[in-house]
Amino acid sequence: MSYNMSPEDRSKNVRIMILRALDQCGGYMLAENTLFVQLNIELRPPAATVEFSAALEALSALRAVASVRPELGGSLQWKITAQGRAVLAENM
């Protein structure tokens, strides 16, 4: 990822990278903290927590991702939805 990207392009790229990471989970849920680490393995410069949270909120509003909080507590679990796969396909 380029350091010279506009803020809008970076936000879009972060959202697409999140969808790609969730799509690679084969339908299984991924813990939010693990998703954050996975994103920052590839993203340069790494995403701030605020940037990551904003991307998840935007994807949730689009119904591209779904989350569940485990009954026993812990990190939110995320997965890509059919809408998220459609968004990902449009941007690949």
A tleap script that builds the chain and sets N, CA, C and O, in Angstrom:
source leaprc.protein.ff14SB
mol = sequence {
  NMET SER TYR ASN MET SER PRO GLU ASP ARG
  SER LYS ASN VAL ARG ILE MET ILE LEU ARG
  ALA LEU ASP GLN CYS GLY GLY TYR MET LEU
  ALA GLU ASN THR LEU PHE VAL GLN LEU ASN
  ILE GLU LEU ARG PRO PRO ALA ALA THR VAL
  GLU PHE SER ALA ALA LEU GLU ALA LEU SER
  ALA LEU ARG ALA VAL ALA SER VAL ARG PRO
  GLU LEU GLY GLY SER LEU GLN TRP LYS ILE
  THR ALA GLN GLY ARG ALA VAL LEU ALA GLU
  ASN CMET
}
set mol.1.N position { 0.829 -1.177 0.000 }
set mol.1.CA position { 0.000 0.000 0.000 }
set mol.1.C position { 0.870 1.236 0.000 }
set mol.1.O position { 1.904 1.279 0.667 }
set mol.2.N position { 0.458 2.221 -0.735 }
set mol.2.CA position { 1.234 3.429 -0.895 }
set mol.2.C position { 1.007 4.410 0.257 }
set mol.2.O position { -0.092 4.526 0.799 }
set mol.3.N position { 2.076 5.101 0.606 }
set mol.3.CA position { 1.977 6.149 1.617 }
set mol.3.C position { 1.345 7.408 1.028 }
set mol.3.O position { 0.909 8.280 1.779 }
set mol.4.N position { 1.286 7.522 -0.302 }
set mol.4.CA position { 0.804 8.727 -0.969 }
set mol.4.C position { -0.669 8.645 -1.349 }
set mol.4.O position { -1.123 9.419 -2.192 }
set mol.5.N position { -1.407 7.751 -0.766 }
set mol.5.CA position { -2.813 7.547 -1.074 }
set mol.5.C position { -3.656 8.640 -0.415 }
set mol.5.O position { -3.346 9.089 0.688 }
set mol.6.N position { -4.721 9.063 -1.098 }
set mol.6.CA position { -5.639 10.044 -0.508 }
set mol.6.C position { -6.360 9.390 0.678 }
set mol.6.O position { -6.463 8.165 0.739 }
set mol.7.N position { -6.857 10.201 1.619 }
set mol.7.CA position { -7.584 9.624 2.763 }
set mol.7.C position { -8.788 8.779 2.338 }
set mol.7.O position { -9.067 7.749 2.951 }
set mol.8.N position { -9.499 9.204 1.301 }
set mol.8.CA position { -10.659 8.444 0.831 }
set mol.8.C position { -10.232 7.095 0.251 }
set mol.8.O position { -10.857 6.068 0.519 }
set mol.9.N position { -9.156 7.110 -0.550 }
set mol.9.CA position { -8.663 5.859 -1.137 }
set mol.9.C position { -8.130 4.924 -0.053 }
set mol.9.O position { -8.320 3.710 -0.127 }
set mol.10.N position { -7.467 5.490 0.949 }
set mol.10.CA position { -6.954 4.654 2.041 }
set mol.10.C position { -8.113 4.018 2.809 }
set mol.10.O position { -8.070 2.826 3.113 }
set mol.11.N position { -9.142 4.798 3.123 }
set mol.11.CA position { -10.296 4.249 3.844 }
set mol.11.C position { -10.934 3.110 3.057 }
set mol.11.O position { -11.269 2.067 3.620 }
set mol.12.N position { -11.100 3.315 1.760 }
set mol.12.CA position { -11.668 2.269 0.910 }
set mol.12.C position { -10.762 1.043 0.914 }
set mol.12.O position { -11.250 -0.083 1.017 }
set mol.13.N position { -9.472 1.242 0.806 }
set mol.13.CA position { -8.523 0.127 0.790 }
set mol.13.C position { -8.559 -0.644 2.107 }
set mol.13.O position { -8.486 -1.872 2.103 }
set mol.14.N position { -8.670 0.057 3.225 }
set mol.14.CA position { -8.760 -0.604 4.528 }
set mol.14.C position { -10.011 -1.480 4.580 }
set mol.14.O position { -9.957 -2.620 5.042 }
set mol.15.N position { -11.131 -0.948 4.108 }
set mol.15.CA position { -12.376 -1.726 4.098 }
set mol.15.C position { -12.239 -2.972 3.219 }
set mol.15.O position { -12.672 -4.058 3.606 }
set mol.16.N position { -11.644 -2.818 2.049 }
set mol.16.CA position { -11.465 -3.961 1.141 }
set mol.16.C position { -10.525 -4.995 1.764 }
set mol.16.O position { -10.764 -6.196 1.640 }
set mol.17.N position { -9.475 -4.550 2.419 }
set mol.17.CA position { -8.540 -5.481 3.056 }
set mol.17.C position { -9.213 -6.241 4.196 }
set mol.17.O position { -8.926 -7.419 4.408 }
set mol.18.N position { -10.100 -5.582 4.925 }
set mol.18.CA position { -10.860 -6.256 5.984 }
set mol.18.C position { -11.760 -7.324 5.368 }
set mol.18.O position { -11.808 -8.457 5.848 }
set mol.19.N position { -12.468 -6.959 4.308 }
set mol.19.CA position { -13.338 -7.936 3.642 }
set mol.19.C position { -12.536 -9.118 3.110 }
set mol.19.O position { -12.969 -10.265 3.225 }
set mol.20.N position { -11.384 -8.849 2.536 }
set mol.20.CA position { -10.540 -9.924 2.011 }
set mol.20.C position { -10.096 -10.865 3.137 }
set mol.20.O position { -10.128 -12.085 2.977 }
set mol.21.N position { -9.686 -10.301 4.262 }
set mol.21.CA position { -9.255 -11.129 5.397 }
set mol.21.C position { -10.402 -11.997 5.905 }
set mol.21.O position { -10.204 -13.173 6.211 }
set mol.22.N position { -11.599 -11.421 5.995 }
set mol.22.CA position { -12.752 -12.194 6.469 }
set mol.22.C position { -13.179 -13.239 5.445 }
set mol.22.O position { -13.597 -14.336 5.816 }
set mol.23.N position { -13.078 -12.911 4.172 }
set mol.23.CA position { -13.444 -13.858 3.117 }
set mol.23.C position { -12.534 -15.090 3.148 }
set mol.23.O position { -12.971 -16.193 2.821 }
set mol.24.N position { -11.297 -14.904 3.531 }
set mol.24.CA position { -10.335 -16.012 3.581 }
set mol.24.C position { -10.569 -16.948 4.766 }
set mol.24.O position { -9.887 -17.964 4.896 }
set mol.25.N position { -11.521 -16.614 5.623 }
set mol.25.CA position { -11.811 -17.442 6.796 }
set mol.25.C position { -12.773 -18.581 6.495 }
set mol.25.O position { -13.100 -19.363 7.387 }
set mol.26.N position { -13.226 -18.687 5.266 }
set mol.26.CA position { -14.082 -19.793 4.873 }
set mol.26.C position { -15.404 -19.862 5.616 }
set mol.26.O position { -15.899 -20.953 5.900 }
set mol.27.N position { -15.979 -18.715 5.933 }
set mol.27.CA position { -17.267 -18.688 6.613 }
set mol.27.C position { -17.181 -18.698 8.127 }
set mol.27.O position { -18.195 -18.525 8.803 }
set mol.28.N position { -15.990 -18.896 8.671 }
set mol.28.CA position { -15.823 -18.884 10.123 }
set mol.28.C position { -15.676 -17.457 10.627 }
set mol.28.O position { -15.275 -16.563 9.882 }
set mol.29.N position { -16.003 -17.254 11.890 }
set mol.29.CA position { -15.870 -15.953 12.543 }
set mol.29.C position { -14.395 -15.702 12.877 }
set mol.29.O position { -13.632 -16.638 13.115 }
set mol.30.N position { -14.014 -14.429 12.888 }
set mol.30.CA position { -12.649 -14.040 13.222 }
set mol.30.C position { -12.715 -13.001 14.332 }
set mol.30.O position { -13.448 -12.018 14.222 }
set mol.31.N position { -11.958 -13.214 15.393 }
set mol.31.CA position { -11.931 -12.279 16.515 }
set mol.31.C position { -11.438 -10.909 16.047 }
set mol.31.O position { -10.524 -10.812 15.228 }
set mol.32.N position { -12.055 -9.857 16.578 }
set mol.32.CA position { -11.711 -8.502 16.165 }
set mol.32.C position { -10.231 -8.194 16.351 }
set mol.32.O position { -9.608 -7.591 15.477 }
set mol.33.N position { -9.665 -8.603 17.480 }
set mol.33.CA position { -8.241 -8.320 17.705 }
set mol.33.C position { -7.363 -9.067 16.696 }
set mol.33.O position { -6.331 -8.544 16.276 }
set mol.34.N position { -7.755 -10.267 16.308 }
set mol.34.CA position { -7.013 -11.019 15.304 }
set mol.34.C position { -7.156 -10.357 13.934 }
set mol.34.O position { -6.192 -10.282 13.172 }
set mol.35.N position { -8.361 -9.880 13.626 }
set mol.35.CA position { -8.607 -9.178 12.369 }
set mol.35.C position { -7.747 -7.924 12.278 }
set mol.35.O position { -7.204 -7.623 11.215 }
set mol.36.N position { -7.618 -7.193 13.376 }
set mol.36.CA position { -6.792 -5.981 13.408 }
set mol.36.C position { -5.329 -6.313 13.118 }
set mol.36.O position { -4.669 -5.620 12.343 }
set mol.37.N position { -4.834 -7.365 13.736 }
set mol.37.CA position { -3.443 -7.782 13.506 }
set mol.37.C position { -3.267 -8.226 12.054 }
set mol.37.O position { -2.289 -7.859 11.402 }
set mol.38.N position { -4.220 -9.020 11.551 }
set mol.38.CA position { -4.155 -9.507 10.168 }
set mol.38.C position { -4.111 -8.346 9.187 }
set mol.38.O position { -3.328 -8.363 8.237 }
set mol.39.N position { -4.946 -7.341 9.408 }
set mol.39.CA position { -4.965 -6.164 8.547 }
set mol.39.C position { -3.604 -5.481 8.530 }
set mol.39.O position { -3.097 -5.115 7.470 }
set mol.40.N position { -3.021 -5.313 9.705 }
set mol.40.CA position { -1.772 -4.562 9.800 }
set mol.40.C position { -0.543 -5.344 9.373 }
set mol.40.O position { 0.550 -4.781 9.303 }
set mol.41.N position { -0.696 -6.619 9.087 }
set mol.41.CA position { 0.422 -7.374 8.508 }
set mol.41.C position { 0.732 -6.833 7.116 }
set mol.41.O position { 1.896 -6.744 6.724 }
set mol.42.N position { -0.316 -6.469 6.367 }
set mol.42.CA position { -0.155 -6.018 4.991 }
set mol.42.C position { -0.221 -4.509 4.815 }
set mol.42.O position { 0.365 -3.980 3.870 }
set mol.43.N position { -0.915 -3.805 5.693 }
set mol.43.CA position { -1.191 -2.381 5.511 }
set mol.43.C position { -0.016 -1.527 5.969 }
set mol.43.O position { 0.495 -1.692 7.077 }
set mol.44.N position { 0.411 -0.598 5.089 }
set mol.44.CA position { 1.488 0.333 5.410 }
set mol.44.C position { 1.079 1.739 5.045 }
set mol.44.O position { 0.672 1.959 3.904 }
set mol.45.N position { 1.160 2.700 5.936 }
set mol.45.CA position { 1.442 2.510 7.350 }
set mol.45.C position { 0.288 1.761 8.020 }
set mol.45.O position { -0.840 1.777 7.527 }
set mol.46.N position { 0.577 1.111 9.140 }
set mol.46.CA position { -0.467 0.338 9.828 }
set mol.46.C position { -1.661 1.213 10.212 }
set mol.46.O position { -1.523 2.418 10.425 }
set mol.47.N position { -2.827 0.587 10.297 }
set mol.47.CA position { -4.047 1.298 10.676 }
set mol.47.C position { -4.037 1.608 12.169 }
set mol.47.O position { -3.602 0.798 12.987 }
set mol.48.N position { -4.522 2.786 12.497 }
set mol.48.CA position { -4.760 3.134 13.897 }
set mol.48.C position { -6.060 2.463 14.318 }
set mol.48.O position { -6.881 2.110 13.471 }
set mol.49.N position { -6.248 2.288 15.601 }
set mol.49.CA position { -7.462 1.668 16.123 }
set mol.49.C position { -8.706 2.430 15.667 }
set mol.49.O position { -9.715 1.817 15.319 }
set mol.50.N position { -8.640 3.758 15.668 }
set mol.50.CA position { -9.773 4.588 15.241 }
set mol.50.C position { -10.098 4.335 13.771 }
set mol.50.O position { -11.269 4.232 13.405 }
set mol.51.N position { -9.090 4.237 12.940 }
set mol.51.CA position { -9.282 3.982 11.510 }
set mol.51.C position { -9.912 2.605 11.290 }
set mol.51.O position { -10.815 2.453 10.467 }
set mol.52.N position { -9.435 1.618 12.022 }
set mol.52.CA position { -9.954 0.253 11.942 }
set mol.52.C position { -11.415 0.215 12.388 }
set mol.52.O position { -12.252 -0.388 11.716 }
set mol.53.N position { -11.724 0.849 13.506 }
set mol.53.CA position { -13.099 0.882 14.013 }
set mol.53.C position { -14.039 1.579 13.040 }
set mol.53.O position { -15.169 1.132 12.840 }
set mol.54.N position { -13.583 2.667 12.436 }
set mol.54.CA position { -14.405 3.392 11.462 }
set mol.54.C position { -14.694 2.521 10.241 }
set mol.54.O position { -15.801 2.546 9.702 }
set mol.55.N position { -13.702 1.758 9.813 }
set mol.55.CA position { -13.899 0.863 8.667 }
set mol.55.C position { -14.915 -0.222 8.999 }
set mol.55.O position { -15.773 -0.535 8.173 }
set mol.56.N position { -14.832 -0.799 10.192 }
set mol.56.CA position { -15.808 -1.819 10.591 }
set mol.56.C position { -17.210 -1.230 10.706 }
set mol.56.O position { -18.185 -1.878 10.324 }
set mol.57.N position { -17.321 -0.018 11.225 }
set mol.57.CA position { -18.629 0.643 11.316 }
set mol.57.C position { -19.215 0.873 9.925 }
set mol.57.O position { -20.403 0.640 9.702 }
set mol.58.N position { -18.382 1.329 8.992 }
set mol.58.CA position { -18.854 1.567 7.619 }
set mol.58.C position { -19.291 0.261 6.966 }
set mol.58.O position { -20.320 0.217 6.292 }
set mol.59.N position { -18.519 -0.795 7.161 }
set mol.59.CA position { -18.878 -2.098 6.589 }
set mol.59.C position { -20.145 -2.651 7.233 }
set mol.59.O position { -20.962 -3.277 6.556 }
set mol.60.N position { -20.314 -2.426 8.523 }
set mol.60.CA position { -21.530 -2.857 9.213 }
set mol.60.C position { -22.749 -2.119 8.667 }
set mol.60.O position { -23.803 -2.720 8.464 }
set mol.61.N position { -22.603 -0.814 8.429 }
set mol.61.CA position { -23.701 -0.017 7.896 }
set mol.61.C position { -24.121 -0.504 6.514 }
set mol.61.O position { -25.293 -0.422 6.147 }
set mol.62.N position { -23.155 -1.011 5.750 }
set mol.62.CA position { -23.443 -1.569 4.422 }
set mol.62.C position { -23.950 -3.017 4.498 }
set mol.62.O position { -24.338 -3.611 3.492 }
set mol.63.N position { -23.935 -3.557 5.704 }
set mol.63.CA position { -24.277 -4.970 5.928 }
set mol.63.C position { -23.330 -5.903 5.185 }
set mol.63.O position { -23.713 -6.987 4.745 }
set mol.64.N position { -22.091 -5.456 5.057 }
set mol.64.CA position { -21.058 -6.253 4.407 }
set mol.64.C position { -20.376 -7.195 5.391 }
set mol.64.O position { -19.737 -8.167 4.990 }
set mol.65.N position { -20.516 -6.902 6.679 }
set mol.65.CA position { -19.957 -7.745 7.734 }
set mol.65.C position { -21.001 -7.887 8.843 }
set mol.65.O position { -21.904 -7.063 8.984 }
set mol.66.N position { -20.850 -8.942 9.613 }
set mol.66.CA position { -21.718 -9.180 10.767 }
set mol.66.C position { -20.832 -9.522 11.958 }
set mol.66.O position { -19.768 -10.124 11.812 }
set mol.67.N position { -21.297 -9.124 13.145 }
set mol.67.CA position { -20.515 -9.404 14.345 }
set mol.67.C position { -21.366 -10.075 15.407 }
set mol.67.O position { -22.589 -9.944 15.433 }
set mol.68.N position { -20.678 -10.802 16.283 }
set mol.68.CA position { -21.304 -11.484 17.416 }
set mol.68.C position { -20.362 -11.338 18.596 }
set mol.68.O position { -19.149 -11.498 18.458 }
set mol.69.N position { -20.929 -11.032 19.764 }
set mol.69.CA position { -20.122 -11.023 20.985 }
set mol.69.C position { -20.324 -12.368 21.660 }
set mol.69.O position { -21.457 -12.762 21.934 }
set mol.70.N position { -19.225 -13.082 21.931 }
set mol.70.CA position { -19.344 -14.380 22.598 }
set mol.70.C position { -20.064 -14.270 23.941 }
set mol.70.O position { -19.888 -13.290 24.665 }
set mol.71.N position { -20.866 -15.263 24.265 }
set mol.71.CA position { -21.637 -15.256 25.518 }
set mol.71.C position { -20.750 -15.152 26.749 }
set mol.71.O position { -21.145 -14.549 27.748 }
set mol.72.N position { -19.579 -15.722 26.690 }
set mol.72.CA position { -18.675 -15.704 27.842 }
set mol.72.C position { -17.745 -14.498 27.835 }
set mol.72.O position { -16.777 -14.451 28.594 }
set mol.73.N position { -18.041 -13.522 26.975 }
set mol.73.CA position { -17.209 -12.333 26.901 }
set mol.73.C position { -16.104 -12.497 25.884 }
set mol.73.O position { -16.054 -13.482 25.146 }
set mol.74.N position { -15.238 -11.537 25.857 }
set mol.74.CA position { -14.132 -11.579 24.917 }
set mol.74.C position { -14.376 -10.664 23.734 }
set mol.74.O position { -15.338 -9.896 23.705 }
set mol.75.N position { -13.502 -10.761 22.780 }
set mol.75.CA position { -13.506 -9.912 21.608 }
set mol.75.C position { -14.704 -10.209 20.701 }
set mol.75.O position { -15.136 -11.356 20.583 }
set mol.76.N position { -15.230 -9.167 20.069 }
set mol.76.CA position { -16.261 -9.366 19.056 }
set mol.76.C position { -15.727 -10.318 17.986 }
set mol.76.O position { -14.532 -10.328 17.689 }
set mol.77.N position { -16.611 -11.099 17.424 }
set mol.77.CA position { -16.268 -12.014 16.338 }
set mol.77.C position { -16.915 -11.463 15.066 }
set mol.77.O position { -18.075 -11.053 15.093 }
set mol.78.N position { -16.180 -11.450 13.961 }
set mol.78.CA position { -16.656 -10.881 12.705 }
set mol.78.C position { -16.654 -11.914 11.598 }
set mol.78.O position { -15.839 -12.837 11.589 }
set mol.79.N position { -17.596 -11.744 10.647 }
set mol.79.CA position { -17.562 -12.551 9.431 }
set mol.79.C position { -18.120 -11.726 8.282 }
set mol.79.O position { -18.882 -10.780 8.481 }
set mol.80.N position { -17.724 -12.103 7.090 }
set mol.80.CA position { -18.204 -11.439 5.886 }
set mol.80.C position { -19.600 -11.976 5.555 }
set mol.80.O position { -19.902 -13.140 5.816 }
set mol.81.N position { -20.431 -11.135 4.989 }
set mol.81.CA position { -21.779 -11.528 4.578 }
set mol.81.C position { -21.807 -11.684 3.052 }
set mol.81.O position { -20.819 -11.414 2.370 }
set mol.82.N position { -22.954 -12.123 2.536 }
set mol.82.CA position { -23.111 -12.212 1.076 }
set mol.82.C position { -22.942 -10.830 0.442 }
set mol.82.O position { -22.347 -10.697 -0.628 }
set mol.83.N position { -23.477 -9.794 1.120 }
set mol.83.CA position { -23.305 -8.421 0.629 }
set mol.83.C position { -21.826 -8.041 0.609 }
set mol.83.O position { -21.364 -7.379 -0.320 }
set mol.84.N position { -21.090 -8.457 1.628 }
set mol.84.CA position { -19.656 -8.179 1.688 }
set mol.84.C position { -18.894 -8.863 0.567 }
set mol.84.O position { -17.959 -8.293 0.007 }
set mol.85.N position { -19.291 -10.082 0.241 }
set mol.85.CA position { -18.644 -10.778 -0.892 }
set mol.85.C position { -18.917 -10.064 -2.203 }
set mol.85.O position { -18.052 -10.007 -3.077 }
set mol.86.N position { -20.130 -9.514 -2.344 }
set mol.86.CA position { -20.463 -8.749 -3.552 }
set mol.86.C position { -19.615 -7.475 -3.640 }
set mol.86.O position { -19.107 -7.129 -4.706 }
set mol.87.N position { -19.469 -6.786 -2.511 }
set mol.87.CA position { -18.632 -5.579 -2.476 }
set mol.87.C position { -17.190 -5.935 -2.815 }
set mol.87.O position { -16.535 -5.231 -3.583 }
set mol.88.N position { -16.703 -7.019 -2.246 }
set mol.88.CA position { -15.338 -7.455 -2.504 }
set mol.88.C position { -15.152 -7.789 -3.991 }
set mol.88.O position { -14.150 -7.396 -4.588 }
set mol.89.N position { -16.092 -8.499 -4.584 }
set mol.89.CA position { -16.006 -8.875 -6.002 }
set mol.89.C position { -15.978 -7.625 -6.897 }
set mol.89.O position { -15.276 -7.602 -7.908 }
set mol.90.N position { -16.736 -6.599 -6.529 }
set mol.90.CA position { -16.758 -5.353 -7.307 }
set mol.90.C position { -15.431 -4.618 -7.249 }
set mol.90.O position { -15.116 -3.836 -8.146 }
set mol.91.N position { -14.653 -4.859 -6.206 }
set mol.91.CA position { -13.424 -4.102 -5.983 }
set mol.91.C position { -12.154 -4.918 -6.186 }
set mol.91.O position { -11.069 -4.493 -5.789 }
set mol.92.N position { -12.285 -6.060 -6.791 }
set mol.92.CA position { -11.086 -6.881 -7.036 }
set mol.92.C position { -10.589 -6.700 -8.450 }
set mol.92.O position { -9.593 -7.310 -8.837 }
savepdb mol mol.pdb
quit
